[in-house]
Amino acid sequence: MADLNEVTQIMSANNAFVPGKRIKFDFGSDGVILLDGVAETVTSEDTDADTVIKMSFDNFKKMAKGELNAAGAFMMGKIKISGDMGLAMQLQSVTSKIKLGG
């Protein structure tokens, strides 16, 4: 199973960011992934973002594998979003750019 560094590299290789915007995935003690559409990079830098998405890293991996529906997870409280909700809605296109293996 991919770890945080591997996922960050996969997302970076696939340009998994929204141009001109910063979205941070906050995985708590597992770390963060910053989709920096301003610098056009994907890093593990914990900095300010337009939208912050808090969720477990396990649920993120399930979402990336298509095993967890983002909208359903949000409704169940498995995902918490602060900042620009419109950006969060664009994440389906971002997660579709990455496919994690089992």
Secondary structure, DSSP 8 states (H G I E B T S, - for coil): ---HHHHHHHHHHTT-S-TT-EEEEE-GGG-EEEEETTTTEEE------SEEEE--HHHHHHHHTTSS-HHHHHHTTS-EEEE-HHHHHTHHHHHTT-----
